[in-house]
Structures are given as C-alpha cells and as structure tokens.
Amino acid sequence: MKASRQKALTYAGTLGIPVGRHLPPVGGHLRSPSALVERALCLNAVAAVSFGLPVQTGRKWIEREGLWFALTPAERTLLAGQGPAHPTFRKSVQSLCAFAWLLGLEPVLSPISPIPADLVKMLPDLKSDEPCERFRSEVHCVTEAEALGMQIGRAHV
C-alpha cells in the first residue's frame, strides 16, 4: 500500500496538484458496496438541497428510502431544517464523482477532468421522487484492489 500511495503522490505532483502529505494512508479496507451506495444516495440528497431542492423534499425522500441512519450529523441537521444549506454541501458533487467511479457508473476518475455532464442522470431524480431501485440495480463496485491502487493509468485521461 505504501508503494501505491507514493505512486499516487508522485503522479499528483507531476500534475501540479498540491497534496497534503500529512494525511494518513488509506486504512486497508473500504466501506462495503451497500455502504458506498448509501453514502452516494445521501450525498445526492444533500447536494440537491444545497442547490435549491426544498429541504422537506430531500428529507422525505431520505426517510422513505430508509437512509436517515446513513447521514452524517451535519447532513441530518440540514435535512431536519435546523440550519441553512452551508456552501460546503455543494462540494458534495465532487464526492459524488468519486462515488460514481467506485460504483462503476463512471469509467474515469481524474483530478483534472470536469464533473461529468450526465452525473445528475446517474442518480435518482429527487424532484420527481424517483425511488433508488434503478440506481441500486445499475451499480457494480470496483474491486478493493482497484480502489486502493486507483489504477493510475485508468484514473486519468
């Protein structure tokens, strides 16, 4: 894992991307595929609310899908209507790109590529109250080895 980390740090450096070398390496295990799906669905709702979806719509969708438990405390506060949508929640879209790759919906994960224009279409449409079954049926998680190694050749354009 140390060699993989060094390879990723070196590659990021060649692209001019600053890297927090103080960050610890990945711990050696990832979330389960179902936990990855749950986080992606939660981030979808949080991002949608931060971009203007009514809080009540996002909360009802999360509750109906049985995902309240998978929210972080800050996300629960947002969807409970107890605080404004903090601008940092908009950055959830960037995390959704990584989840799209981990879940096999996006073939490329690159720090220099723009967010895919069709990212929103990969996720359930919360405006129309689309259930998450289609999304769950379309995901095929990358292997842990692929995720930890991030296959540098595959991870950039």
C-alpha positions in Angstrom: 0.0 0.0 0.0 3.0 2.3 0.7 4.2 2.0 -2.9 0.7 2.7 -4.2 0.5 5.8 -2.1 3.9 7.0 -3.3 2.9 6.4 -6.9 -0.3 8.4 -6.4 1.6 11.3 -4.7 4.2 11.4 -7.4 1.5 11.4 -10.2 -0.4 14.2 -8.4 2.9 16.2 -8.2 3.5 15.9 -11.9 0.1 17.4 -12.5 0.9 20.3 -10.1 -1.8 19.2 -7.7 -0.9 20.1 -4.1 -1.1 17.1 -1.8 -1.5 17.0 2.0 1.4 14.6 2.7 0.4 14.8 6.4 -2.8 12.8 5.6 -2.6 9.2 6.7 -2.7 6.4 4.1 -5.9 4.6 3.5 -6.5 2.1 6.3 -6.6 -1.1 4.2 -10.4 -1.6 3.9 -13.2 0.2 2.2 -16.8 0.6 3.1 -19.0 -2.3 1.9 -20.7 -1.9 -1.5 -24.0 -1.3 0.2 -22.5 1.4 2.4 -21.0 3.1 -0.7 -24.4 3.1 -2.3 -26.0 4.6 0.8 -23.4 7.4 1.0 -23.8 8.2 -2.6 -27.6 8.4 -2.2 -27.2 10.6 0.9 -24.8 12.9 -0.8 -27.2 13.2 -3.8 -29.9 14.5 -1.4 -27.6 16.8 0.4 -26.2 18.3 -2.8 -29.7 18.7 -4.2 -30.9 20.6 -1.2 -27.8 22.8 -1.3 -28.6 23.7 -4.9 -32.3 24.5 -4.1 -34.3 21.4 -3.7 -36.8 22.0 -0.9 -35.4 20.6 2.4 -38.7 18.9 3.1 -38.5 17.1 -0.3 -35.0 15.9 0.4 -35.8 14.8 3.9 -39.0 12.9 2.9 -37.0 11.1 0.2 -34.2 10.1 2.6 -36.8 8.9 5.1 -38.8 6.9 2.6 -35.6 5.2 1.3 -34.6 4.4 4.9 -31.4 6.3 4.7 -31.6 8.6 7.7 -29.1 6.4 9.6 -26.5 6.9 6.8 -26.4 10.7 7.1 -23.7 12.5 9.0 -24.7 14.7 11.9 -24.3 17.8 9.8 -26.4 16.3 7.0 -29.1 15.4 9.5 -29.2 19.0 10.7 -29.5 20.2 7.2 -32.3 17.8 6.3 -34.1 18.4 9.6 -34.4 22.1 8.5 -32.4 23.2 11.5 -29.9 25.3 9.6 -29.1 26.8 6.2 -27.5 24.9 3.5 -23.9 25.6 4.1 -21.9 26.2 0.9 -19.6 23.3 1.6 -22.5 20.9 1.0 -22.3 22.0 -2.7 -18.9 20.3 -2.8 -20.7 17.0 -2.3 -21.0 16.9 -6.1 -17.2 16.4 -6.3 -17.5 13.4 -3.9 -20.4 12.1 -6.0 -17.9 11.9 -8.9 -15.6 9.6 -6.9 -18.6 7.5 -5.8 -19.7 7.2 -9.5 -16.3 5.8 -10.3 -16.3 3.5 -7.2 -19.8 2.3 -8.1 -18.8 1.5 -11.7 -21.0 4.2 -13.2 -18.2 6.5 -14.5 -15.2 4.9 -16.3 -12.7 7.6 -15.3 -11.7 9.3 -12.1 -9.4 12.2 -12.7 -8.4 15.2 -10.6 -8.1 17.2 -13.8 -11.3 16.2 -15.6 -14.5 18.2 -15.2 -17.5 16.8 -13.4 -19.4 14.5 -16.0 -22.3 16.5 -17.5 -24.6 13.4 -17.0 -23.7 12.9 -13.4 -27.1 14.0 -12.2 -28.8 11.5 -14.6 -26.8 8.6 -13.0 -28.5 9.4 -9.7 -32.2 9.2 -8.6 -34.2 12.2 -9.6 -35.4 13.7 -6.3 -37.6 16.3 -7.9 -39.7 13.6 -9.4 -39.4 11.5 -6.2 -37.7 8.6 -8.1 -37.0 5.6 -5.8 -33.4 4.4 -5.6 -34.0 0.9 -7.1 -32.8 1.9 -10.6 -29.6 3.3 -9.2 -29.0 0.3 -6.9 -29.5 -2.1 -9.9 -27.0 -0.2 -12.1 -24.0 -0.1 -9.7 -21.1 -2.6 -10.0 -18.4 -1.6 -7.4 -14.8 -1.6 -8.5 -12.7 -4.1 -6.6 -10.9 -3.0 -3.4 -7.6 -3.5 -5.2 -8.7 -1.1 -7.9 -9.9 1.4 -5.4 -6.8 1.3 -3.2 -4.4 1.3 -6.1 -6.6 3.7 -8.1 -5.1 2.3 -11.2 -3.2 5.4 -12.1 -3.4 4.6 -15.9 -7.2 4.3 -15.6 -7.6 7.2 -13.3 -6.7 9.9 -15.7 -7.5 11.0 -19.2 
